[in-house]
Amino acid sequence: MDELLREFLTETSEYLDTVDVELVRFERNPNDTAILRNIFRLVHTIKGTCGFLGLPRLEALAHAAETLMGRFRDGEQPVTSRDVTLILATIDRIKHIITELERTSVEPPGQDDDLILRLERSSGGAGRREIDPAILAAFDEPEAPPPVQEAAPPRGGTVTDAVDPAPARQQTIRVAVNTLEHLMTMVSELVLTRNQLLDIARRHEDNRFSVPLQRLSHVTAELQESVMKTRMQPIGTAWQKLPRLVRDLSDELGKPIDLVMRGADTELDRQVLDIIKDPLTHMVRNAADHGLESPAERRALGKPERGTIRLGAYHEGGTITIEIADDGRGLDIPAIRAKAIARGLAPAAEIERMSDAQVAKFIFHPGFSTAETVTAVSGRGVGMDVVKTNIELIGGVIDIHSEPGRGTVFTVKIPLTLAIIAALIVSVGDQRFAIPQMAVLELVRVRPGSEQRIETVNGAPVLRLRERLLPVMSLARILERPGAAGDDGFIVVLQVGRQRFGLLVDGVFHTEEIVVKPMSRKLRHLQVFSGNTILGDGAVVLIIDPNGISRALGAHGVDAAAFDDAMAEMEDEREEEIESTSLLVFRAGGPGQKAVQLSLVTRLEEIDASRIEWIGDRPFVQYRGRLMPLVPASEKLAIRKEGTQPILIFSDADRAMGLIVDDIVDIVDERLVIDPVPQRPDLVGSTVVRGQATELINVAHFLPLAHEDWLCRAAVPSAPIRTVLLVDDSDFFRGMLAPVLRAAGYRLVLAASVDEALDVLGSQRVIDVVVSDIEMPGKTGFDLIESLRADQRTQHLPVIALSSYISPAIVERARRYSGVEFVAKFDRGGLLAALAATLDGYGEAA
Amino acid sequence: MSAIDPAIIASTVDDAIQYVTVTVGEQLFGIPIARVRDVFVVGALTPVPLAPPEVQGLVNLRGRVVTAVCMRRRLGLPALEPTSGSVMAVGLEQGDESFGLIVDGVGEVMRVPVDTREPTPPHLGSRWASLASHIHRLEDRLLIVLDVDAVLAFDNDGGAG
């Protein structure tokens, strides 16, 4: 193909995509001349180049469209929806011709008089074929210089800043994607070679190499990052066709729709972008077709007639979150429930029992579509299941949140790149495998006879993990390899979609950033592998595909759904346990009911009011030979002067406190559903007891009122923000854990080394708990623990030790120190649970 | 034999075709030199569980991951007892992928006149015949010329793929 023609085609395609977007914007803001000028410039460039290259069909079409736009531009006629539709149709025709041009290098035969005549009629000058001098004049205006047709500079992006009439162009050059891919491959090799060198250097401890190696390491990392950046594209590229799509849908469905896009400049890997493009389009289509009501319905509901579809994207750690929201009717949960039952997707009784959120997930079931009538837009059977599959294929997750009458939000979370991933290296027999870290929830050491061991239910192996049953499968068995006997090793807990299962492996090594290489075509049918990689020591290692494993689980007769049932049942049991909380119901300072968990109360006493002694303004009572402080359960409560005074006694070791109440009502077993009450530190929250609203008191609030030092080690309970000192040498892990901890309500102090941590602790800062990595260069986490225990001030400071590699020896060592909890490095849930347990232990009854 | 393998044409110089010769069992095979990327000693080999039997594993060849294909299994011969000697492979490319054909031994590069080409004789057996593009009768023995693409097409014929 002619080089000039090729260049023209590439540029024109980009221009046309921009024109699409701009026209839709223009229709909504017909007075924005900047947008119009921009469209003009693009169409004029196309027209000019067509003439130059001898493409008469394109030239005639572009010219007719341009004429009409010229009239808008000069205010000679108003912008109507009909005209914009006509121009869009013309652009579609141009696109069609260009597609043919790309294929055959010549314009396809055909007539465009239909469009041209309609365009000319719209322009008010039937049959006029001359260029309107007014339009030419428009282009000659100094603020909108016409592009020089034979030397139009190549443009870097397709997103045009339409507001600025003379956009500042970044200096760009066009590079073939293949070149970038090749560059990426070479950098990957470089990373591997560097890892090999680092590995050798570690083993030999030859200091002469360490400095240049470190530099090589840094340069490589930077190079890798830069090259990765070249593969990144703003997600806006995937959204580009959406304004046009929504506009057409809006016409077709007779629903006025606004499309709001936020975060279009959020960047992600080209490969990922390609995969999510179609699912996103599909979801937007769905939102327009199923999600939004007709204007009449909306009016009847008191909603604005125009529906809104919102697209948002933002970065979060190593992932990108995309939200597709509509303000429509929300999912029709009863209809989905009925359909799920009709289709027999699960036993009817079970579906009836499911929560709305669980029912909503049925829309991801293959072939599920609730649209009563199949419209041209969606409901063609290609459903959300395909969307979900595509997203999960790249290690992403999709979630729905729907409110009746308010709308539906789909949240998609996907990795930024697929080229380099963090992976956990495990072993089966003498062979190593890599498991994508993204799917790993936690690691559990199992051994026969130990607390955590593999049991069997109906002959299938399971792990009882925090009161939940987890189906377990031996990786050796899936891979048909010799491996451990089947009950001694590590269980890698994986999550795929909503399915959670354990994979038994013989050994667990470390986490490593790996460069994913595709499987050979000869091996691509093996669903349990997603690729392979070369590790630092040069060994080729296969990458396990958690999706494939989850499918293999089914093939090996492990019925995940049955386990889900079993798990749900256990959950129910737990709920029942919670339901049967014993509460002591009392009144204090008013007619309203108050309650406290009976388990916290040591005794109930009725004392003679005359025995109450006053020291200053504080009441005490002689109790079991000691002076016990009394605290009223309400500020409004009047302490009795005569008769009997009921008190609740709370005690811990040698301390006790009496909580004064007006009267004790009852002891009841009640299901405890607690609603938080803001601004009330004296309350855990409110709940319903025997049909009456009841305030559940927070004992931790009253304890320090009696003994100021009761909770001295923990922070003051009325300001329950605890400070966590997070010690980790890896920026990545600090970066990963910090938001998790902040989100859980902790204040954070970060330290990159043991010395830094000791500096922090030596300063005046109050630290409630230390979370420290064990493996760090130089001083390790164990060194830190020893320093803490050696210092009187930090002797009892709780420590949570993190390690990416749990060996029995490390666990053993961690246990030697008191107040040290051990958590796997990537087990976020475990860390939060350990933190809560450690801190609550001090808050309530340490 | 209608179309001539382009690899044969590319391997022909002055009316002689150049083959890299390999031995598998007692048999001498020739691979058109244009198809051979390199010859290497197979180092650490990562077996691929659940893979078709022809795939012996993956090899790291200077940073490239090469799929090692066992020529013995491909030919329906029994696997060789593991020996202390080094395992040899012929590096091939197909599409953008690298393969290593594991053979018993690699011999010299042989130049054979073009006009000694003969069609594959029927007594070779269908399996071998399907992997051969033609033969040459040398003075004392038969040189079976391998059709590299056919050798690598095992996922299509055994139904393993």
Chai-1 contact restraints between the chains, C-beta under 6 A:
chainA,res_idxA,chainB,res_idxB,connection_type,confidence,min_distance_angstrom,max_distance_angstrom,comment,restraint_id
A,E189,B,G63,contact,1.0,0.0,6.0,A-B,restraint_1
A,L479,B,P49,contact,1.0,0.0,6.0,A-B,restraint_2
A,R481,B,P49,contact,1.0,0.0,6.0,A-B,restraint_3
A,K517,B,V65,contact,1.0,0.0,6.0,A-B,restraint_4
A,S520,B,T67,contact,1.0,0.0,6.0,A-B,restraint_5
A,S520,B,E97,contact,1.0,0.0,6.0,A-B,restraint_6
A,K522,B,V55,contact,1.0,0.0,6.0,A-B,restraint_7
A,K522,B,T67,contact,1.0,0.0,6.0,A-B,restraint_8
A,K522,B,D155,contact,1.0,0.0,6.0,A-B,restraint_9
A,L523,B,V48,contact,1.0,0.0,6.0,A-B,restraint_10
A,L523,B,A51,contact,1.0,0.0,6.0,A-B,restraint_11
A,H525,B,G161,contact,1.0,0.0,6.0,A-B,restraint_12
A,L526,B,L50,contact,1.0,0.0,6.0,A-B,restraint_13
A,N532,B,L58,contact,1.0,0.0,6.0,A-B,restraint_14
A,N532,B,V65,contact,1.0,0.0,6.0,A-B,restraint_15
A,I534,B,N60,contact,1.0,0.0,6.0,A-B,restraint_16
A,G538,B,N60,contact,1.0,0.0,6.0,A-B,restraint_17
A,V540,B,T46,contact,1.0,0.0,6.0,A-B,restraint_18
A,V540,B,L58,contact,1.0,0.0,6.0,A-B,restraint_19
A,V540,B,N60,contact,1.0,0.0,6.0,A-B,restraint_20
A,V540,B,V65,contact,1.0,0.0,6.0,A-B,restraint_21
